[in-house]
Amino acid sequence: MNIELLIIGNEVLIGHTQDTNSHWMIRKISKYGHRIKRITTIGDDLDEIANVIKDILKRKPEILITSGGLI
């Protein structure tokens, strides 16, 4: 299964917050025999988010998971 993960947050990019959601999702998804094929991390810029989502959708993932708001 083609699964992509998009992590959104300036706090992750600057190293203020560790991205623990990716690791958690990888563990959960792998329990069902699937794997995340790509993880993309971007900032909180709305235009960048829209453009990256468009790019991801061009690759036609079966599932796109987004995560943000890490504190």
N, C-alpha and C positions, 0 to 999 in steps of 0.2 A: 504494500500500500504506500502511495506517495503522500507523505505527511510533511508539512513545513510548519515551522514555528517562528512567529514574529514577536520579538521582545521590544517593547516601546518604553523609553524612559531616559531622560538626560542623566538621572541619578546612576543608572547602570553604566552609561558611556563614560562618565567622569570618575568612575570607581568609588563613588560614595556609597552605593548599595550593591551588594553581591546578588547576581541573578541566580536565585535558588529555585525559581519556578521551572526553568529549563530542565534542571537535574531531576526535579520531582516528576515532571511530565515524561521525561525519557524513561524513568523507572516504571511508571504506571503503564505506558504504552508498550514497553518491551514485555511486560507480563502477558500481554495478549498476542505476542508473536510479531508485533509490528515495530518499526523503527522510524524515528524522525530523520528525514533525509537531508534537511537543511535548517539551520537556525540563523536568523538575521536579527541583528540588534541595531536599532536606530533611536534617534532622539525624539523629543516631543513636538517637532515641527509638523503641523497639519499637512502642508504640501508634500513634505518628504514621506509622511505616512501614506498619503494617497498614491504617490508615485511608486513607492515600494510595493504596496498591495497590488497595483496594476501589473508591475513586473512579475510578482509572484504568481498571479493568476494566469499570466501568459505561459507559465511552465505547467499549468493545469494540474495542480495538486488535487488529490482526492479530498484532503482535509487541510485547512489552514487554521492554525490555532494562534490567537493573539493574546499577549499578556502585557500588562502595564500596571502602573500605580504601585510599584514596590517601594516600601518604606523601611 
